[in-house]
Amino acid sequence: MLRKDQMLDCSLRTMRLSTRHRVWEEIRRPRGGLVAALAIMSLCLLIAGWATSAAGVIWAFAGVWLVTLLIGFVLPRKRTGPSSR
């Protein structure tokens, strides 16, 4: 019965797509605070790894540092906009 209601079906379909699109945009948009928090976490892990020489801490530092660099390089590119080719 509800499947035959075209207006309801259309509004539910567009609502689902717009919600999914908004969530994806929020995930893709890096924030400066996130980069700063990751940088501080990387620094703490670097100091802890240097002090303890524990392999797990060093690997955690490597992972967090890589994510920090990747997000940090995307942040300025997003602010400047698309390239003018």
Secondary structure, DSSP 8 states (H G I E B T S, - for coil): -GGG-HHHHHHHHHHHHHHHHHHHHHHHS--HHHHHHHHHHHHHHHHHHHHH--HHHHHHHHHHHHHHHHHHHHHHHHHH-S---
